[in-house]
Amino acid sequence: MAGVESLLRWQHPAEVLIAPALFIPLAEESGLIAGIGAWTIREACRQYQLWRAQGLGTIPVLINLSALQLRDDGLLAVPSEVTARYDVPPDQIELELTESLLVGLNA
């Protein structure tokens, strides 16, 4: 296995799973994207630690970032803090730029 990608879906109480294309723009507009992004990084590192404890070895985890997350001054502190907390080698977490990045930076 070359790696895994952290995929985020919203479980609406009255509907099926909602794809990121439908809720990420709302999270960006409302300012919730930084918190969602930090939670996603924490959960990816927690899951990485569980897999390693189960003997699955090292599996790089890719996490998508939106354009607004790159503007967040606290962005770099989150992966550093979380990888230390869960004892994840930093080179096993890859932050990937989403397609909206190019559009968002030009806005």
Phi and psi restraints in degrees (range 20) as a CNS / XPLOR table:
assign (resid 1 and name C) (resid 2 and name N)
       (resid 2 and name CA) (resid 2 and name C) 1.0 -83.6 20.0 2
assign (resid 2 and name N) (resid 2 and name CA)
       (resid 2 and name C) (resid 3 and name N) 1.0 -27.6 20.0 2
assign (resid 2 and name C) (resid 3 and name N)
       (resid 3 and name CA) (resid 3 and name C) 1.0 163.3 20.0 2
assign (resid 3 and name N) (resid 3 and name CA)
       (resid 3 and name C) (resid 4 and name N) 1.0 175.7 20.0 2
assign (resid 3 and name C) (resid 4 and name N)
       (resid 4 and name CA) (resid 4 and name C) 1.0 -131.0 20.0 2
assign (resid 4 and name N) (resid 4 and name CA)
       (resid 4 and name C) (resid 5 and name N) 1.0 156.5 20.0 2
assign (resid 4 and name C) (resid 5 and name N)
       (resid 5 and name CA) (resid 5 and name C) 1.0 -112.8 20.0 2
assign (resid 5 and name N) (resid 5 and name CA)
       (resid 5 and name C) (resid 6 and name N) 1.0 133.7 20.0 2
assign (resid 5 and name C) (resid 6 and name N)
       (resid 6 and name CA) (resid 6 and name C) 1.0 -77.9 20.0 2
assign (resid 6 and name N) (resid 6 and name CA)
       (resid 6 and name C) (resid 7 and name N) 1.0 115.2 20.0 2
assign (resid 6 and name C) (resid 7 and name N)
       (resid 7 and name CA) (resid 7 and name C) 1.0 -110.2 20.0 2
assign (resid 7 and name N) (resid 7 and name CA)
       (resid 7 and name C) (resid 8 and name N) 1.0 132.4 20.0 2
assign (resid 7 and name C) (resid 8 and name N)
       (resid 8 and name CA) (resid 8 and name C) 1.0 -109.4 20.0 2
assign (resid 8 and name N) (resid 8 and name CA)
       (resid 8 and name C) (resid 9 and name N) 1.0 130.7 20.0 2
assign (resid 8 and name C) (resid 9 and name N)
       (resid 9 and name CA) (resid 9 and name C) 1.0 -132.1 20.0 2
assign (resid 9 and name N) (resid 9 and name CA)
       (resid 9 and name C) (resid 10 and name N) 1.0 149.5 20.0 2
assign (resid 9 and name C) (resid 10 and name N)
       (resid 10 and name CA) (resid 10 and name C) 1.0 -101.3 20.0 2
assign (resid 10 and name N) (resid 10 and name CA)
       (resid 10 and name C) (resid 11 and name N) 1.0 123.8 20.0 2
assign (resid 10 and name C) (resid 11 and name N)
       (resid 11 and name CA) (resid 11 and name C) 1.0 -90.5 20.0 2
assign (resid 11 and name N) (resid 11 and name CA)
       (resid 11 and name C) (resid 12 and name N) 1.0 96.3 20.0 2
assign (resid 11 and name C) (resid 12 and name N)
       (resid 12 and name CA) (resid 12 and name C) 1.0 -72.8 20.0 2
assign (resid 12 and name N) (resid 12 and name CA)
       (resid 12 and name C) (resid 13 and name N) 1.0 136.8 20.0 2
assign (resid 12 and name C) (resid 13 and name N)
       (resid 13 and name CA) (resid 13 and name C) 1.0 -60.7 20.0 2
assign (resid 13 and name N) (resid 13 and name CA)
       (resid 13 and name C) (resid 14 and name N) 1.0 -27.1 20.0 2
assign (resid 13 and name C) (resid 14 and name N)
       (resid 14 and name CA) (resid 14 and name C) 1.0 -109.7 20.0 2
assign (resid 14 and name N) (resid 14 and name CA)
       (resid 14 and name C) (resid 15 and name N) 1.0 0.9 20.0 2
assign (resid 14 and name C) (resid 15 and name N)
       (resid 15 and name CA) (resid 15 and name C) 1.0 -136.0 20.0 2
assign (resid 15 and name N) (resid 15 and name CA)
       (resid 15 and name C) (resid 16 and name N) 1.0 179.3 20.0 2
assign (resid 15 and name C) (resid 16 and name N)
       (resid 16 and name CA) (resid 16 and name C) 1.0 -74.2 20.0 2
assign (resid 16 and name N) (resid 16 and name CA)
       (resid 16 and name C) (resid 17 and name N) 1.0 -175.9 20.0 2
assign (resid 16 and name C) (resid 17 and name N)
       (resid 17 and name CA) (resid 17 and name C) 1.0 -63.3 20.0 2
assign (resid 17 and name N) (resid 17 and name CA)
       (resid 17 and name C) (resid 18 and name N) 1.0 136.6 20.0 2
assign (resid 17 and name C) (resid 18 and name N)
       (resid 18 and name CA) (resid 18 and name C) 1.0 -104.0 20.0 2
assign (resid 18 and name N) (resid 18 and name CA)
       (resid 18 and name C) (resid 19 and name N) 1.0 129.1 20.0 2
assign (resid 18 and name C) (resid 19 and name N)
       (resid 19 and name CA) (resid 19 and name C) 1.0 -68.4 20.0 2
assign (resid 19 and name N) (resid 19 and name CA)
       (resid 19 and name C) (resid 20 and name N) 1.0 152.5 20.0 2
assign (resid 19 and name C) (resid 20 and name N)
       (resid 20 and name CA) (resid 20 and name C) 1.0 -57.5 20.0 2
assign (resid 20 and name N) (resid 20 and name CA)
       (resid 20 and name C) (resid 21 and name N) 1.0 -33.2 20.0 2
assign (resid 20 and name C) (resid 21 and name N)
       (resid 21 and name CA) (resid 21 and name C) 1.0 -58.6 20.0 2
assign (resid 21 and name N) (resid 21 and name CA)
       (resid 21 and name C) (resid 22 and name N) 1.0 -24.1 20.0 2
assign (resid 21 and name C) (resid 22 and name N)
       (resid 22 and name CA) (resid 22 and name C) 1.0 -91.2 20.0 2
assign (resid 22 and name N) (resid 22 and name CA)
       (resid 22 and name C) (resid 23 and name N) 1.0 -31.1 20.0 2
assign (resid 22 and name C) (resid 23 and name N)
       (resid 23 and name CA) (resid 23 and name C) 1.0 -109.9 20.0 2
assign (resid 23 and name N) (resid 23 and name CA)
       (resid 23 and name C) (resid 24 and name N) 1.0 -20.9 20.0 2
assign (resid 23 and name C) (resid 24 and name N)
       (resid 24 and name CA) (resid 24 and name C) 1.0 -63.5 20.0 2
assign (resid 24 and name N) (resid 24 and name CA)
       (resid 24 and name C) (resid 25 and name N) 1.0 -43.7 20.0 2
assign (resid 24 and name C) (resid 25 and name N)
       (resid 25 and name CA) (resid 25 and name C) 1.0 -57.6 20.0 2
assign (resid 25 and name N) (resid 25 and name CA)
       (resid 25 and name C) (resid 26 and name N) 1.0 -37.2 20.0 2
assign (resid 25 and name C) (resid 26 and name N)
       (resid 26 and name CA) (resid 26 and name C) 1.0 -67.7 20.0 2
assign (resid 26 and name N) (resid 26 and name CA)
       (resid 26 and name C) (resid 27 and name N) 1.0 -38.7 20.0 2
assign (resid 26 and name C) (resid 27 and name N)
       (resid 27 and name CA) (resid 27 and name C) 1.0 -64.8 20.0 2
assign (resid 27 and name N) (resid 27 and name CA)
       (resid 27 and name C) (resid 28 and name N) 1.0 -37.4 20.0 2
assign (resid 27 and name C) (resid 28 and name N)
       (resid 28 and name CA) (resid 28 and name C) 1.0 -67.3 20.0 2
assign (resid 28 and name N) (resid 28 and name CA)
       (resid 28 and name C) (resid 29 and name N) 1.0 -45.7 20.0 2
assign (resid 28 and name C) (resid 29 and name N)
       (resid 29 and name CA) (resid 29 and name C) 1.0 -63.1 20.0 2
assign (resid 29 and name N) (resid 29 and name CA)
       (resid 29 and name C) (resid 30 and name N) 1.0 -36.7 20.0 2
assign (resid 29 and name C) (resid 30 and name N)
       (resid 30 and name CA) (resid 30 and name C) 1.0 -86.3 20.0 2
assign (resid 30 and name N) (resid 30 and name CA)
       (resid 30 and name C) (resid 31 and name N) 1.0 -7.8 20.0 2
assign (resid 30 and name C) (resid 31 and name N)
       (resid 31 and name CA) (resid 31 and name C) 1.0 84.7 20.0 2
assign (resid 31 and name N) (resid 31 and name CA)
       (resid 31 and name C) (resid 32 and name N) 1.0 7.5 20.0 2
assign (resid 31 and name C) (resid 32 and name N)
       (resid 32 and name CA) (resid 32 and name C) 1.0 -84.8 20.0 2
assign (resid 32 and name N) (resid 32 and name CA)
       (resid 32 and name C) (resid 33 and name N) 1.0 -7.3 20.0 2
assign (resid 32 and name C) (resid 33 and name N)
       (resid 33 and name CA) (resid 33 and name C) 1.0 -63.5 20.0 2
assign (resid 33 and name N) (resid 33 and name CA)
       (resid 33 and name C) (resid 34 and name N) 1.0 -35.4 20.0 2
assign (resid 33 and name C) (resid 34 and name N)
       (resid 34 and name CA) (resid 34 and name C) 1.0 -63.6 20.0 2
assign (resid 34 and name N) (resid 34 and name CA)
       (resid 34 and name C) (resid 35 and name N) 1.0 -43.7 20.0 2
assign (resid 34 and name C) (resid 35 and name N)
       (resid 35 and name CA) (resid 35 and name C) 1.0 -66.2 20.0 2
assign (resid 35 and name N) (resid 35 and name CA)
       (resid 35 and name C) (resid 36 and name N) 1.0 -40.8 20.0 2
assign (resid 35 and name C) (resid 36 and name N)
       (resid 36 and name CA) (resid 36 and name C) 1.0 -64.6 20.0 2
assign (resid 36 and name N) (resid 36 and name CA)
       (resid 36 and name C) (resid 37 and name N) 1.0 -42.6 20.0 2
assign (resid 36 and name C) (resid 37 and name N)
       (resid 37 and name CA) (resid 37 and name C) 1.0 -62.9 20.0 2
assign (resid 37 and name N) (resid 37 and name CA)
       (resid 37 and name C) (resid 38 and name N) 1.0 -43.6 20.0 2
assign (resid 37 and name C) (resid 38 and name N)
       (resid 38 and name CA) (resid 38 and name C) 1.0 -63.3 20.0 2
assign (resid 38 and name N) (resid 38 and name CA)
       (resid 38 and name C) (resid 39 and name N) 1.0 -42.0 20.0 2
assign (resid 38 and name C) (resid 39 and name N)
       (resid 39 and name CA) (resid 39 and name C) 1.0 -61.9 20.0 2
assign (resid 39 and name N) (resid 39 and name CA)
       (resid 39 and name C) (resid 40 and name N) 1.0 -41.8 20.0 2
assign (resid 39 and name C) (resid 40 and name N)
       (resid 40 and name CA) (resid 40 and name C) 1.0 -63.2 20.0 2
assign (resid 40 and name N) (resid 40 and name CA)
       (resid 40 and name C) (resid 41 and name N) 1.0 -42.8 20.0 2
assign (resid 40 and name C) (resid 41 and name N)
       (resid 41 and name CA) (resid 41 and name C) 1.0 -63.8 20.0 2
assign (resid 41 and name N) (resid 41 and name CA)
       (resid 41 and name C) (resid 42 and name N) 1.0 -43.4 20.0 2
assign (resid 41 and name C) (resid 42 and name N)
       (resid 42 and name CA) (resid 42 and name C) 1.0 -60.1 20.0 2
assign (resid 42 and name N) (resid 42 and name CA)
       (resid 42 and name C) (resid 43 and name N) 1.0 -46.7 20.0 2
assign (resid 42 and name C) (resid 43 and name N)
       (resid 43 and name CA) (resid 43 and name C) 1.0 -65.9 20.0 2
assign (resid 43 and name N) (resid 43 and name CA)
       (resid 43 and name C) (resid 44 and name N) 1.0 -38.7 20.0 2
assign (resid 43 and name C) (resid 44 and name N)
       (resid 44 and name CA) (resid 44 and name C) 1.0 -63.3 20.0 2
assign (resid 44 and name N) (resid 44 and name CA)
       (resid 44 and name C) (resid 45 and name N) 1.0 -41.6 20.0 2
assign (resid 44 and name C) (resid 45 and name N)
       (resid 45 and name CA) (resid 45 and name C) 1.0 -70.0 20.0 2
assign (resid 45 and name N) (resid 45 and name CA)
       (resid 45 and name C) (resid 46 and name N) 1.0 -38.5 20.0 2
assign (resid 45 and name C) (resid 46 and name N)
       (resid 46 and name CA) (resid 46 and name C) 1.0 -61.6 20.0 2
assign (resid 46 and name N) (resid 46 and name CA)
       (resid 46 and name C) (resid 47 and name N) 1.0 -44.1 20.0 2
assign (resid 46 and name C) (resid 47 and name N)
       (resid 47 and name CA) (resid 47 and name C) 1.0 -65.7 20.0 2
assign (resid 47 and name N) (resid 47 and name CA)
       (resid 47 and name C) (resid 48 and name N) 1.0 -39.5 20.0 2
assign (resid 47 and name C) (resid 48 and name N)
       (resid 48 and name CA) (resid 48 and name C) 1.0 -57.6 20.0 2
assign (resid 48 and name N) (resid 48 and name CA)
       (resid 48 and name C) (resid 49 and name N) 1.0 -46.5 20.0 2
assign (resid 48 and name C) (resid 49 and name N)
       (resid 49 and name CA) (resid 49 and name C) 1.0 -61.1 20.0 2
assign (resid 49 and name N) (resid 49 and name CA)
       (resid 49 and name C) (resid 50 and name N) 1.0 -41.0 20.0 2
assign (resid 49 and name C) (resid 50 and name N)
       (resid 50 and name CA) (resid 50 and name C) 1.0 -63.2 20.0 2
assign (resid 50 and name N) (resid 50 and name CA)
       (resid 50 and name C) (resid 51 and name N) 1.0 -45.0 20.0 2
assign (resid 50 and name C) (resid 51 and name N)
       (resid 51 and name CA) (resid 51 and name C) 1.0 -61.2 20.0 2
assign (resid 51 and name N) (resid 51 and name CA)
       (resid 51 and name C) (resid 52 and name N) 1.0 -41.7 20.0 2
assign (resid 51 and name C) (resid 52 and name N)
       (resid 52 and name CA) (resid 52 and name C) 1.0 -65.9 20.0 2
assign (resid 52 and name N) (resid 52 and name CA)
       (resid 52 and name C) (resid 53 and name N) 1.0 -39.7 20.0 2
assign (resid 52 and name C) (resid 53 and name N)
       (resid 53 and name CA) (resid 53 and name C) 1.0 -64.0 20.0 2
assign (resid 53 and name N) (resid 53 and name CA)
       (resid 53 and name C) (resid 54 and name N) 1.0 -27.9 20.0 2
assign (resid 53 and name C) (resid 54 and name N)
       (resid 54 and name CA) (resid 54 and name C) 1.0 -84.2 20.0 2
assign (resid 54 and name N) (resid 54 and name CA)
       (resid 54 and name C) (resid 55 and name N) 1.0 2.3 20.0 2
assign (resid 54 and name C) (resid 55 and name N)
       (resid 55 and name CA) (resid 55 and name C) 1.0 84.5 20.0 2
assign (resid 55 and name N) (resid 55 and name CA)
       (resid 55 and name C) (resid 56 and name N) 1.0 18.8 20.0 2
assign (resid 55 and name C) (resid 56 and name N)
       (resid 56 and name CA) (resid 56 and name C) 1.0 -83.9 20.0 2
assign (resid 56 and name N) (resid 56 and name CA)
       (resid 56 and name C) (resid 57 and name N) 1.0 -0.6 20.0 2
assign (resid 56 and name C) (resid 57 and name N)
       (resid 57 and name CA) (resid 57 and name C) 1.0 77.5 20.0 2
assign (resid 57 and name N) (resid 57 and name CA)
       (resid 57 and name C) (resid 58 and name N) 1.0 -158.4 20.0 2
assign (resid 57 and name C) (resid 58 and name N)
       (resid 58 and name CA) (resid 58 and name C) 1.0 -98.2 20.0 2
assign (resid 58 and name N) (resid 58 and name CA)
       (resid 58 and name C) (resid 59 and name N) 1.0 124.5 20.0 2
assign (resid 58 and name C) (resid 59 and name N)
       (resid 59 and name CA) (resid 59 and name C) 1.0 -128.2 20.0 2
assign (resid 59 and name N) (resid 59 and name CA)
       (resid 59 and name C) (resid 60 and name N) 1.0 109.4 20.0 2
assign (resid 59 and name C) (resid 60 and name N)
       (resid 60 and name CA) (resid 60 and name C) 1.0 -56.8 20.0 2
assign (resid 60 and name N) (resid 60 and name CA)
       (resid 60 and name C) (resid 61 and name N) 1.0 140.0 20.0 2
assign (resid 60 and name C) (resid 61 and name N)
       (resid 61 and name CA) (resid 61 and name C) 1.0 -116.1 20.0 2
assign (resid 61 and name N) (resid 61 and name CA)
       (resid 61 and name C) (resid 62 and name N) 1.0 126.3 20.0 2
assign (resid 61 and name C) (resid 62 and name N)
       (resid 62 and name CA) (resid 62 and name C) 1.0 -98.2 20.0 2
assign (resid 62 and name N) (resid 62 and name CA)
       (resid 62 and name C) (resid 63 and name N) 1.0 135.7 20.0 2
assign (resid 62 and name C) (resid 63 and name N)
       (resid 63 and name CA) (resid 63 and name C) 1.0 -128.2 20.0 2
assign (resid 63 and name N) (resid 63 and name CA)
       (resid 63 and name C) (resid 64 and name N) 1.0 126.7 20.0 2
assign (resid 63 and name C) (resid 64 and name N)
       (resid 64 and name CA) (resid 64 and name C) 1.0 -77.6 20.0 2
assign (resid 64 and name N) (resid 64 and name CA)
       (resid 64 and name C) (resid 65 and name N) 1.0 144.1 20.0 2
assign (resid 64 and name C) (resid 65 and name N)
       (resid 65 and name CA) (resid 65 and name C) 1.0 -120.9 20.0 2
assign (resid 65 and name N) (resid 65 and name CA)
       (resid 65 and name C) (resid 66 and name N) 1.0 144.4 20.0 2
assign (resid 65 and name C) (resid 66 and name N)
       (resid 66 and name CA) (resid 66 and name C) 1.0 -93.9 20.0 2
assign (resid 66 and name N) (resid 66 and name CA)
       (resid 66 and name C) (resid 67 and name N) 1.0 167.6 20.0 2
assign (resid 66 and name C) (resid 67 and name N)
       (resid 67 and name CA) (resid 67 and name C) 1.0 -59.3 20.0 2
assign (resid 67 and name N) (resid 67 and name CA)
       (resid 67 and name C) (resid 68 and name N) 1.0 -39.7 20.0 2
assign (resid 67 and name C) (resid 68 and name N)
       (resid 68 and name CA) (resid 68 and name C) 1.0 -67.3 20.0 2
assign (resid 68 and name N) (resid 68 and name CA)
       (resid 68 and name C) (resid 69 and name N) 1.0 -29.9 20.0 2
assign (resid 68 and name C) (resid 69 and name N)
       (resid 69 and name CA) (resid 69 and name C) 1.0 -65.4 20.0 2
assign (resid 69 and name N) (resid 69 and name CA)
       (resid 69 and name C) (resid 70 and name N) 1.0 -32.2 20.0 2
assign (resid 69 and name C) (resid 70 and name N)
       (resid 70 and name CA) (resid 70 and name C) 1.0 -68.5 20.0 2
assign (resid 70 and name N) (resid 70 and name CA)
       (resid 70 and name C) (resid 71 and name N) 1.0 -21.4 20.0 2
assign (resid 70 and name C) (resid 71 and name N)
       (resid 71 and name CA) (resid 71 and name C) 1.0 -86.2 20.0 2
assign (resid 71 and name N) (resid 71 and name CA)
       (resid 71 and name C) (resid 72 and name N) 1.0 -8.8 20.0 2
assign (resid 71 and name C) (resid 72 and name N)
       (resid 72 and name CA) (resid 72 and name C) 1.0 -78.9 20.0 2
assign (resid 72 and name N) (resid 72 and name CA)
       (resid 72 and name C) (resid 73 and name N) 1.0 119.7 20.0 2
assign (resid 72 and name C) (resid 73 and name N)
       (resid 73 and name CA) (resid 73 and name C) 1.0 -61.7 20.0 2
assign (resid 73 and name N) (resid 73 and name CA)
       (resid 73 and name C) (resid 74 and name N) 1.0 -25.9 20.0 2
assign (resid 73 and name C) (resid 74 and name N)
       (resid 74 and name CA) (resid 74 and name C) 1.0 -89.0 20.0 2
assign (resid 74 and name N) (resid 74 and name CA)
       (resid 74 and name C) (resid 75 and name N) 1.0 2.0 20.0 2
assign (resid 74 and name C) (resid 75 and name N)
       (resid 75 and name CA) (resid 75 and name C) 1.0 -56.9 20.0 2
assign (resid 75 and name N) (resid 75 and name CA)
       (resid 75 and name C) (resid 76 and name N) 1.0 -48.9 20.0 2
assign (resid 75 and name C) (resid 76 and name N)
       (resid 76 and name CA) (resid 76 and name C) 1.0 -68.1 20.0 2
assign (resid 76 and name N) (resid 76 and name CA)
       (resid 76 and name C) (resid 77 and name N) 1.0 -25.7 20.0 2
assign (resid 76 and name C) (resid 77 and name N)
       (resid 77 and name CA) (resid 77 and name C) 1.0 -70.5 20.0 2
assign (resid 77 and name N) (resid 77 and name CA)
       (resid 77 and name C) (resid 78 and name N) 1.0 -31.3 20.0 2
assign (resid 77 and name C) (resid 78 and name N)
       (resid 78 and name CA) (resid 78 and name C) 1.0 -64.5 20.0 2
assign (resid 78 and name N) (resid 78 and name CA)
       (resid 78 and name C) (resid 79 and name N) 1.0 -55.8 20.0 2
assign (resid 78 and name C) (resid 79 and name N)
       (resid 79 and name CA) (resid 79 and name C) 1.0 -60.4 20.0 2
assign (resid 79 and name N) (resid 79 and name CA)
       (resid 79 and name C) (resid 80 and name N) 1.0 -37.7 20.0 2
assign (resid 79 and name C) (resid 80 and name N)
       (resid 80 and name CA) (resid 80 and name C) 1.0 -62.5 20.0 2
assign (resid 80 and name N) (resid 80 and name CA)
       (resid 80 and name C) (resid 81 and name N) 1.0 -46.7 20.0 2
assign (resid 80 and name C) (resid 81 and name N)
       (resid 81 and name CA) (resid 81 and name C) 1.0 -67.0 20.0 2
assign (resid 81 and name N) (resid 81 and name CA)
       (resid 81 and name C) (resid 82 and name N) 1.0 -43.8 20.0 2
assign (resid 81 and name C) (resid 82 and name N)
       (resid 82 and name CA) (resid 82 and name C) 1.0 -72.2 20.0 2
assign (resid 82 and name N) (resid 82 and name CA)
       (resid 82 and name C) (resid 83 and name N) 1.0 -41.3 20.0 2
assign (resid 82 and name C) (resid 83 and name N)
       (resid 83 and name CA) (resid 83 and name C) 1.0 -64.2 20.0 2
assign (resid 83 and name N) (resid 83 and name CA)
       (resid 83 and name C) (resid 84 and name N) 1.0 -34.8 20.0 2
assign (resid 83 and name C) (resid 84 and name N)
       (resid 84 and name CA) (resid 84 and name C) 1.0 -68.4 20.0 2
assign (resid 84 and name N) (resid 84 and name CA)
       (resid 84 and name C) (resid 85 and name N) 1.0 -43.7 20.0 2
assign (resid 84 and name C) (resid 85 and name N)
       (resid 85 and name CA) (resid 85 and name C) 1.0 -61.3 20.0 2
assign (resid 85 and name N) (resid 85 and name CA)
       (resid 85 and name C) (resid 86 and name N) 1.0 -42.2 20.0 2
assign (resid 85 and name C) (resid 86 and name N)
       (resid 86 and name CA) (resid 86 and name C) 1.0 -97.9 20.0 2
assign (resid 86 and name N) (resid 86 and name CA)
       (resid 86 and name C) (resid 87 and name N) 1.0 7.8 20.0 2
assign (resid 86 and name C) (resid 87 and name N)
       (resid 87 and name CA) (resid 87 and name C) 1.0 54.4 20.0 2
assign (resid 87 and name N) (resid 87 and name CA)
       (resid 87 and name C) (resid 88 and name N) 1.0 48.7 20.0 2
assign (resid 87 and name C) (resid 88 and name N)
       (resid 88 and name CA) (resid 88 and name C) 1.0 -103.0 20.0 2
assign (resid 88 and name N) (resid 88 and name CA)
       (resid 88 and name C) (resid 89 and name N) 1.0 125.5 20.0 2
assign (resid 88 and name C) (resid 89 and name N)
       (resid 89 and name CA) (resid 89 and name C) 1.0 -59.6 20.0 2
assign (resid 89 and name N) (resid 89 and name CA)
       (resid 89 and name C) (resid 90 and name N) 1.0 125.9 20.0 2
assign (resid 89 and name C) (resid 90 and name N)
       (resid 90 and name CA) (resid 90 and name C) 1.0 -54.7 20.0 2
assign (resid 90 and name N) (resid 90 and name CA)
       (resid 90 and name C) (resid 91 and name N) 1.0 -27.7 20.0 2
assign (resid 90 and name C) (resid 91 and name N)
       (resid 91 and name CA) (resid 91 and name C) 1.0 -75.5 20.0 2
assign (resid 91 and name N) (resid 91 and name CA)
       (resid 91 and name C) (resid 92 and name N) 1.0 -2.5 20.0 2
assign (resid 91 and name C) (resid 92 and name N)
       (resid 92 and name CA) (resid 92 and name C) 1.0 -93.8 20.0 2
assign (resid 92 and name N) (resid 92 and name CA)
       (resid 92 and name C) (resid 93 and name N) 1.0 -5.8 20.0 2
assign (resid 92 and name C) (resid 93 and name N)
       (resid 93 and name CA) (resid 93 and name C) 1.0 -111.7 20.0 2
assign (resid 93 and name N) (resid 93 and name CA)
       (resid 93 and name C) (resid 94 and name N) 1.0 119.8 20.0 2
assign (resid 93 and name C) (resid 94 and name N)
       (resid 94 and name CA) (resid 94 and name C) 1.0 -112.8 20.0 2
assign (resid 94 and name N) (resid 94 and name CA)
       (resid 94 and name C) (resid 95 and name N) 1.0 122.7 20.0 2
assign (resid 94 and name C) (resid 95 and name N)
       (resid 95 and name CA) (resid 95 and name C) 1.0 -91.6 20.0 2
assign (resid 95 and name N) (resid 95 and name CA)
       (resid 95 and name C) (resid 96 and name N) 1.0 121.6 20.0 2
assign (resid 95 and name C) (resid 96 and name N)
       (resid 96 and name CA) (resid 96 and name C) 1.0 -109.6 20.0 2
assign (resid 96 and name N) (resid 96 and name CA)
       (resid 96 and name C) (resid 97 and name N) 1.0 140.1 20.0 2
assign (resid 96 and name C) (resid 97 and name N)
       (resid 97 and name CA) (resid 97 and name C) 1.0 -87.4 20.0 2
assign (resid 97 and name N) (resid 97 and name CA)
       (resid 97 and name C) (resid 98 and name N) 1.0 128.6 20.0 2
assign (resid 97 and name C) (resid 98 and name N)
       (resid 98 and name CA) (resid 98 and name C) 1.0 -76.7 20.0 2
assign (resid 98 and name N) (resid 98 and name CA)
       (resid 98 and name C) (resid 99 and name N) 1.0 165.6 20.0 2
assign (resid 98 and name C) (resid 99 and name N)
       (resid 99 and name CA) (resid 99 and name C) 1.0 -60.8 20.0 2
assign (resid 99 and name N) (resid 99 and name CA)
       (resid 99 and name C) (resid 100 and name N) 1.0 -31.1 20.0 2
assign (resid 99 and name C) (resid 100 and name N)
       (resid 100 and name CA) (resid 100 and name C) 1.0 -70.3 20.0 2
assign (resid 100 and name N) (resid 100 and name CA)
       (resid 100 and name C) (resid 101 and name N) 1.0 -12.1 20.0 2
assign (resid 100 and name C) (resid 101 and name N)
       (resid 101 and name CA) (resid 101 and name C) 1.0 -57.6 20.0 2
assign (resid 101 and name N) (resid 101 and name CA)
       (resid 101 and name C) (resid 102 and name N) 1.0 -49.1 20.0 2
assign (resid 101 and name C) (resid 102 and name N)
       (resid 102 and name CA) (resid 102 and name C) 1.0 -63.6 20.0 2
assign (resid 102 and name N) (resid 102 and name CA)
       (resid 102 and name C) (resid 103 and name N) 1.0 -38.9 20.0 2
assign (resid 102 and name C) (resid 103 and name N)
       (resid 103 and name CA) (resid 103 and name C) 1.0 -68.7 20.0 2
assign (resid 103 and name N) (resid 103 and name CA)
       (resid 103 and name C) (resid 104 and name N) 1.0 -44.4 20.0 2
assign (resid 103 and name C) (resid 104 and name N)
       (resid 104 and name CA) (resid 104 and name C) 1.0 -66.1 20.0 2
assign (resid 104 and name N) (resid 104 and name CA)
       (resid 104 and name C) (resid 105 and name N) 1.0 -35.4 20.0 2
assign (resid 104 and name C) (resid 105 and name N)
       (resid 105 and name CA) (resid 105 and name C) 1.0 -72.6 20.0 2
assign (resid 105 and name N) (resid 105 and name CA)
       (resid 105 and name C) (resid 106 and name N) 1.0 -23.4 20.0 2
assign (resid 105 and name C) (resid 106 and name N)
       (resid 106 and name CA) (resid 106 and name C) 1.0 -87.1 20.0 2
assign (resid 106 and name N) (resid 106 and name CA)
       (resid 106 and name C) (resid 107 and name N) 1.0 -7.7 20.0 2
